[in-house]
Amino acid sequence: MSHLFKILLAIFLPPVCAFIQVGFSLHFLINIVLTLLGGLPGMVHALWLVVSDRRG
């Protein structure tokens, strides 16, 4: 998937981006919790997953 598309997805739908990036893993669950605590923490975490290219 395009890197730019993943960045845009991380900004607008952080849990979806985290799921695409790492699948159903601890990082995905952390992202859901961070998104529920506030949109910005989930967004930052999702962007971190995309930029660091984490794979689970």
N, CA, C and O atoms as a GROMACS GRO file, in nm:
protein
  224
    1MET      N    1   0.085  -0.118   0.000
    1MET     CA    2   0.000   0.000   0.000
    1MET      C    3   0.089   0.124   0.000
    1MET      O    4   0.199   0.122   0.055
    2SER      N    5   0.043   0.230  -0.061
    2SER     CA    6   0.121   0.352  -0.073
    2SER      C    7   0.151   0.412   0.065
    2SER      O    8   0.065   0.417   0.153
    3HIS      N    9   0.274   0.458   0.080
    3HIS     CA   10   0.316   0.519   0.207
    3HIS      C   11   0.233   0.645   0.237
    3HIS      O   12   0.194   0.668   0.351
    4LEU      N   13   0.206   0.724   0.136
    4LEU     CA   14   0.126   0.846   0.154
    4LEU      C   15  -0.016   0.811   0.197
    4LEU      O   16  -0.073   0.878   0.283
    5PHE      N   17  -0.073   0.707   0.138
    5PHE     CA   18  -0.208   0.664   0.176
    5PHE      C   19  -0.212   0.621   0.322
    5PHE      O   20  -0.307   0.652   0.393
    6LYS      N   21  -0.109   0.549   0.366
    6LYS     CA   22  -0.104   0.506   0.506
    6LYS      C   23  -0.093   0.625   0.601
    6LYS      O   24  -0.152   0.624   0.709
    7ILE      N   25  -0.019   0.727   0.562
    7ILE     CA   26  -0.006   0.847   0.645
    7ILE      C   27  -0.140   0.918   0.656
    7ILE      O   28  -0.180   0.960   0.765
    8LEU      N   29  -0.210   0.932   0.544
    8LEU     CA   30  -0.342   0.994   0.547
    8LEU      C   31  -0.440   0.912   0.630
    8LEU      O   32  -0.521   0.968   0.704
    9LEU      N   33  -0.433   0.782   0.617
    9LEU     CA   34  -0.518   0.694   0.696
    9LEU      C   35  -0.486   0.706   0.846
    9LEU      O   36  -0.576   0.702   0.929
   10ALA      N   37  -0.358   0.721   0.878
   10ALA     CA   38  -0.318   0.738   1.018
   10ALA      C   39  -0.374   0.866   1.077
   10ALA      O   40  -0.403   0.871   1.197
   11ILE      N   41  -0.389   0.968   0.995
   11ILE     CA   42  -0.441   1.095   1.044
   11ILE      C   43  -0.592   1.088   1.065
   11ILE      O   44  -0.644   1.137   1.166
   12PHE      N   45  -0.664   1.026   0.971
   12PHE     CA   46  -0.810   1.027   0.977
   12PHE      C   47  -0.872   0.904   1.044
   12PHE      O   48  -0.978   0.914   1.107
   13LEU      N   49  -0.808   0.788   1.032
   13LEU     CA   50  -0.860   0.664   1.092
   13LEU      C   51  -0.744   0.585   1.153
   13LEU      O   52  -0.702   0.484   1.098
   14PRO      N   53  -0.693   0.630   1.268
   14PRO     CA   54  -0.574   0.567   1.324
   14PRO      C   55  -0.586   0.416   1.350
   14PRO      O   56  -0.492   0.344   1.317
   15PRO      N   57  -0.697   0.365   1.407
   15PRO     CA   58  -0.701   0.220   1.430
   15PRO      C   59  -0.699   0.138   1.301
   15PRO      O   60  -0.642   0.030   1.298
   16VAL      N   61  -0.761   0.189   1.197
   16VAL     CA   62  -0.760   0.118   1.069
   16VAL      C   63  -0.618   0.112   1.014
   16VAL      O   64  -0.573   0.008   0.965
   17CYS      N   65  -0.548   0.222   1.024
   17CYS     CA   66  -0.410   0.226   0.978
   17CYS      C   67  -0.323   0.130   1.060
   17CYS      O   68  -0.241   0.057   1.004
   18ALA      N   69  -0.341   0.130   1.192
   18ALA     CA   70  -0.264   0.040   1.277
   18ALA      C   71  -0.292  -0.105   1.242
   18ALA      O   72  -0.200  -0.187   1.240
   19PHE      N   73  -0.418  -0.138   1.214
   19PHE     CA   74  -0.453  -0.275   1.178
   19PHE      C   75  -0.388  -0.314   1.046
   19PHE      O   76  -0.337  -0.426   1.032
   20ILE      N   77  -0.390  -0.224   0.948
   20ILE     CA   78  -0.328  -0.253   0.819
   20ILE      C   79  -0.177  -0.271   0.836
   20ILE      O   80  -0.116  -0.357   0.772
   21GLN      N   81  -0.118  -0.191   0.923
   21GLN     CA   82   0.028  -0.194   0.939
   21GLN      C   83   0.075  -0.316   1.018
   21GLN      O   84   0.172  -0.381   0.977
   22VAL      N   85   0.010  -0.348   1.129
   22VAL     CA   86   0.062  -0.454   1.217
   22VAL      C   87  -0.034  -0.570   1.237
   22VAL      O   88   0.003  -0.668   1.302
   23GLY      N   89  -0.154  -0.563   1.183
   23GLY     CA   90  -0.250  -0.671   1.204
   23GLY      C   91  -0.307  -0.667   1.344
   23GLY      O   92  -0.294  -0.568   1.415
   24PHE      N   93  -0.370  -0.776   1.384
   24PHE     CA   94  -0.430  -0.783   1.517
   24PHE      C   95  -0.320  -0.818   1.617
   24PHE      O   96  -0.291  -0.935   1.640
   25SER      N   97  -0.259  -0.716   1.674
   25SER     CA   98  -0.148  -0.735   1.766
   25SER      C   99  -0.162  -0.638   1.883
   25SER      O  100  -0.260  -0.564   1.894
   26LEU      N  101  -0.063  -0.640   1.969
   26LEU     CA  102  -0.063  -0.551   2.085
   26LEU      C  103  -0.063  -0.404   2.041
   26LEU      O  104  -0.130  -0.321   2.104
   27HIS      N  105   0.011  -0.371   1.937
   27HIS     CA  106   0.014  -0.233   1.889
   27HIS      C  107  -0.123  -0.188   1.841
   27HIS      O  108  -0.161  -0.072   1.860
   28PHE      N  109  -0.198  -0.276   1.779
   28PHE     CA  110  -0.333  -0.243   1.735
   28PHE      C  111  -0.422  -0.213   1.855
   28PHE      O  112  -0.496  -0.115   1.854
   29LEU      N  113  -0.415  -0.296   1.959
   29LEU     CA  114  -0.496  -0.274   2.079
   29LEU      C  115  -0.454  -0.146   2.151
   29LEU      O  116  -0.540  -0.072   2.200
   30ILE      N  117  -0.326  -0.119   2.157
   30ILE     CA  118  -0.277   0.005   2.217
   30ILE      C  119  -0.331   0.125   2.141
   30ILE      O  120  -0.370   0.225   2.201
   31ASN      N  121  -0.334   0.114   2.008
   31ASN     CA  122  -0.383   0.225   1.928
   31ASN      C  123  -0.531   0.250   1.952
   31ASN      O  124  -0.574   0.365   1.955
   32ILE      N  125  -0.609   0.146   1.969
   32ILE     CA  126  -0.751   0.163   1.998
   32ILE      C  127  -0.769   0.236   2.131
   32ILE      O  128  -0.850   0.328   2.141
   33VAL      N  129  -0.694   0.196   2.232
   33VAL     CA  130  -0.703   0.261   2.364
   33VAL      C  131  -0.661   0.407   2.354
   33VAL      O  132  -0.728   0.495   2.408
   34LEU      N  133  -0.551   0.434   2.284
   34LEU     CA  134  -0.504   0.572   2.270
   34LEU      C  135  -0.604   0.657   2.193
   34LEU      O  136  -0.624   0.774   2.225
   35THR      N  137  -0.667   0.599   2.092
   35THR     CA  138  -0.767   0.673   2.015
   35THR      C  139  -0.889   0.704   2.101
   35THR      O  140  -0.947   0.812   2.089
   36LEU      N  141  -0.928   0.610   2.185
   36LEU     CA  142  -1.042   0.634   2.274
   36LEU      C  143  -1.011   0.738   2.380
   36LEU      O  144  -1.100   0.810   2.425
   37LEU      N  145  -0.884   0.748   2.420
   37LEU     CA  146  -0.844   0.850   2.519
   37LEU      C  147  -0.840   0.989   2.458
   37LEU      O  148  -0.844   1.090   2.530
   38GLY      N  149  -0.831   0.995   2.330
   38GLY     CA  150  -0.826   1.122   2.257
   38GLY      C  151  -0.774   1.095   2.118
   38GLY      O  152  -0.690   1.006   2.100
   39GLY      N  153  -0.821   1.167   2.022
   39GLY     CA  154  -0.781   1.140   1.885
   39GLY      C  155  -0.634   1.159   1.858
   39GLY      O  156  -0.573   1.082   1.783
   40LEU      N  157  -0.574   1.261   1.919
   40LEU     CA  158  -0.434   1.292   1.892
   40LEU      C  159  -0.336   1.181   1.934
   40LEU      O  160  -0.247   1.148   1.856
   41PRO      N  161  -0.349   1.122   2.053
   41PRO     CA  162  -0.255   1.015   2.088
   41PRO      C  163  -0.262   0.895   1.993
   41PRO      O  164  -0.159   0.838   1.958
   42GLY      N  165  -0.382   0.859   1.951
   42GLY     CA  166  -0.396   0.749   1.856
   42GLY      C  167  -0.336   0.783   1.722
   42GLY      O  168  -0.277   0.697   1.656
   43MET      N  169  -0.352   0.908   1.681
   43MET     CA  170  -0.297   0.953   1.554
   43MET      C  171  -0.144   0.949   1.558
   43MET      O  172  -0.080   0.902   1.463
   44VAL      N  173  -0.086   0.998   1.665
   44VAL     CA  174   0.060   0.999   1.678
   44VAL      C  175   0.114   0.855   1.677
   44VAL      O  176   0.214   0.827   1.612
   45HIS      N  177   0.047   0.766   1.749
   45HIS     CA  178   0.090   0.627   1.754
   45HIS      C  179   0.082   0.562   1.616
   45HIS      O  180   0.174   0.492   1.574
   46ALA      N  181  -0.027   0.586   1.544
   46ALA     CA  182  -0.043   0.529   1.410
   46ALA      C  183   0.064   0.584   1.315
   46ALA      O  184   0.121   0.509   1.235
   47LEU      N  185   0.091   0.713   1.324
   47LEU     CA  186   0.197   0.771   1.240
   47LEU      C  187   0.332   0.710   1.275
   47LEU      O  188   0.413   0.684   1.185
   48TRP      N  189   0.357   0.687   1.401
   48TRP     CA  190   0.482   0.624   1.444
   48TRP      C  191   0.493   0.483   1.386
   48TRP      O  192   0.601   0.442   1.342
   49LEU      N  193   0.382   0.409   1.385
   49LEU     CA  194   0.385   0.274   1.328
   49LEU      C  195   0.418   0.278   1.179
   49LEU      O  196   0.493   0.194   1.130
   50VAL      N  197   0.362   0.374   1.108
   50VAL     CA  198   0.386   0.384   0.964
   50VAL      C  199   0.529   0.428   0.937
   50VAL      O  200   0.598   0.369   0.853
   51VAL      N  201   0.575   0.531   1.005
   51VAL     CA  202   0.708   0.586   0.978
   51VAL      C  203   0.817   0.487   1.019
   51VAL      O  204   0.918   0.474   0.949
   52SER      N  205   0.798   0.417   1.130
   52SER     CA  206   0.901   0.321   1.174
   52SER      C  207   0.886   0.188   1.101
   52SER      O  208   0.970   0.099   1.118
   53ASP      N  209   0.780   0.173   1.020
   53ASP     CA  210   0.753   0.052   0.941
   53ASP      C  211   0.752  -0.074   1.027
   53ASP      O  212   0.816  -0.174   0.994
   54ARG      N  213   0.679  -0.067   1.138
   54ARG     CA  214   0.666  -0.182   1.227
   54ARG      C  215   0.581  -0.289   1.162
   54ARG      O  216   0.483  -0.258   1.094
   55ARG      N  217   0.617  -0.413   1.181
   55ARG     CA  218   0.544  -0.527   1.125
   55ARG      C  219   0.508  -0.628   1.232
   55ARG      O  220   0.531  -0.748   1.215
   56GLY      N  221   0.452  -0.580   1.342
   56GLY     CA  222   0.403  -0.673   1.444
   56GLY      C  223   0.495  -0.704   1.549
   56GLY      O  224   0.462  -0.782   1.639
   0.00000   0.00000   0.00000
